[in-house]
Amino acid sequence: MSKTKIGIIVGTNRKDSRTEEIASYYSKKIKEAGFETNFINLIDLPHDFAFSALYDNGGKNPEFQKIQAKIDECDKLVFVLPEYNGSYPGVLKTFVDGLRHPDSLAFKKVALVGVSSGVLGNAVGLGHFDDVLSYLNANVMGLRIKLGNINQHFVDGVFTNPIYQNFTEKQIKNFLEF
């Protein structure tokens, strides 16, 4: 039996984001548990992917297809989503729309992590994105982590808030068994 591969998706294309730091933390912890990861950062999307991966050339953009292949290799996915205007980033929705339909996310096991500088930890955005994943037949784990006030509670790659540390460890453990 092949080893489970888990994709970690940075849900923004913002350079040097806190979301990327949290995604890197998840990737590190999952690797430490003995699993392989594919780190997928939306900053690596082709700049014209909204057109070339969705509409032009029959939806075939060679650079986007490399990212599609990384998704295809994964048995499970962790989406780390920042809060943008009370929801998740539009670039993430466009990314999902560009994936091969209908099977790219169908039946994949998914964990959701919300990140925000405000208090809610992108709770609303996680709900919005869960609706999209449900439509695409993804299997979303019930434990969704909401990391509010992230700038105060995550410093130099470490959670300074023990509650956040415990919740993320619990989510990762449960997800690896999911």
C-alpha positions in Angstrom: 0.0 0.0 0.0 1.4 3.4 -0.9 2.0 6.1 1.7 -0.6 8.7 2.2 0.3 12.1 0.7 -1.2 15.2 2.2 -1.5 18.5 0.3 -1.1 21.7 2.3 -2.7 24.6 0.4 -1.9 28.2 1.2 -5.2 29.8 0.5 -3.8 33.2 -0.6 -1.4 34.5 -3.2 -0.1 37.2 -0.8 3.7 37.2 -0.4 5.1 36.4 3.0 1.7 35.9 4.6 0.8 34.6 8.0 -1.3 32.0 6.2 1.9 30.7 4.6 3.6 30.5 8.0 0.7 28.5 9.4 0.6 26.2 6.4 4.4 25.6 6.8 3.7 24.7 10.5 1.1 22.2 9.4 3.4 20.8 6.8 6.3 20.4 9.3 4.0 18.7 11.9 2.5 16.3 9.3 6.0 15.4 8.1 7.2 14.8 11.7 4.3 12.3 12.0 5.7 10.3 9.1 3.5 11.5 6.2 4.5 13.0 2.8 3.3 16.4 1.9 2.8 18.5 -1.2 3.1 22.2 -0.3 0.8 24.2 -2.7 1.2 27.9 -2.5 -1.2 30.0 -4.5 1.6 32.6 -5.0 2.9 30.0 -7.5 -0.1 30.2 -9.7 0.5 31.5 -13.3 -0.4 35.2 -13.3 -3.0 34.7 -16.1 -4.4 31.5 -14.7 -7.9 33.0 -14.2 -8.1 33.0 -18.0 -5.7 30.5 -19.3 -6.6 27.7 -16.8 -10.4 28.3 -17.0 -11.3 29.6 -20.4 -8.4 29.8 -22.9 -6.9 26.8 -24.7 -9.6 24.5 -23.5 -8.5 25.3 -19.9 -5.0 23.9 -20.4 -2.3 26.0 -18.9 0.9 24.0 -18.6 2.0 25.7 -15.4 -1.4 25.3 -13.8 -1.5 21.6 -14.9 1.6 21.1 -12.8 -0.3 22.3 -9.8 -3.3 20.1 -10.8 -0.9 17.2 -10.8 0.2 18.0 -7.2 -3.5 18.0 -6.1 -4.1 14.7 -8.0 -1.2 13.0 -6.1 -2.7 13.8 -2.7 -5.1 11.6 -0.7 -5.9 14.4 1.7 -5.8 18.2 1.7 -5.4 20.8 4.4 -6.6 24.3 3.3 -5.3 27.2 5.3 -7.5 30.2 4.7 -7.0 33.8 5.6 -9.9 36.1 6.2 -10.5 38.6 3.3 -13.4 40.9 3.6 -15.4 38.5 5.9 -14.8 35.4 3.8 -12.0 33.6 2.0 -9.8 35.1 -0.8 -11.2 35.2 -4.3 -8.0 33.8 -5.7 -8.8 30.6 -3.8 -12.2 30.3 -5.4 -10.7 31.0 -8.9 -8.1 28.3 -8.1 -10.8 25.7 -7.2 -12.8 26.7 -10.4 -9.6 26.1 -12.5 -9.2 22.5 -11.1 -10.4 19.7 -13.3 -14.1 19.3 -12.8 -15.8 17.3 -11.3 -13.2 14.9 -9.8 -10.3 17.0 -8.5 -11.6 17.3 -5.0 -14.4 14.6 -5.0 -14.1 12.3 -2.1 -10.8 13.7 -0.9 -10.5 14.1 2.8 -10.1 17.8 3.7 -9.2 19.8 6.9 -9.9 23.5 7.2 -7.8 26.0 9.1 -8.9 29.7 9.4 -6.5 32.5 10.0 -7.2 36.1 10.8 -5.8 39.2 12.5 -9.2 39.7 14.0 -10.9 37.6 16.7 -13.0 35.2 14.6 -10.3 33.3 12.9 -12.1 33.4 9.5 -15.1 31.4 11.0 -17.4 32.8 8.3 -15.0 32.2 5.5 -14.6 28.5 6.5 -18.3 28.1 6.4 -18.4 29.7 2.9 -15.6 27.5 1.6 -17.1 24.4 3.2 -20.2 25.0 1.0 -18.0 25.0 -2.1 -16.2 21.8 -1.0 -19.5 20.1 -0.2 -20.8 20.9 -3.7 -17.6 19.3 -5.1 -18.2 16.2 -3.0 -15.1 16.6 -0.8 -15.2 14.9 2.6 -14.6 17.7 5.1 -13.5 16.9 8.6 -15.8 18.4 11.2 -13.0 19.9 13.4 -12.3 23.3 11.8 -9.6 25.4 13.5 -10.2 29.1 13.7 -7.0 31.0 14.6 -8.0 34.5 15.5 -5.6 37.3 16.6 -2.9 35.3 14.9 -0.3 38.0 15.1 -0.4 37.7 18.9 -0.6 34.0 19.1 2.0 32.7 16.6 5.5 34.1 16.7 8.6 32.8 15.0 6.9 29.6 13.9 5.6 28.7 17.3 2.2 29.1 18.9 2.5 31.3 22.0 -1.1 30.5 23.0 -1.3 27.0 24.5 -5.0 26.7 23.5 -4.0 27.2 19.9 -1.2 24.7 20.2 -3.5 22.1 21.7 -6.2 22.6 19.1 -3.9 22.4 16.1 -2.2 19.3 17.5 -5.7 17.7 18.0 -6.8 18.6 14.5 -3.6 17.3 12.9 -3.8 14.0 14.9 -7.5 13.6 14.1 -6.9 14.4 10.4 -4.1 11.9 10.1 -6.5 9.2 11.4 -9.5 10.5 9.3 
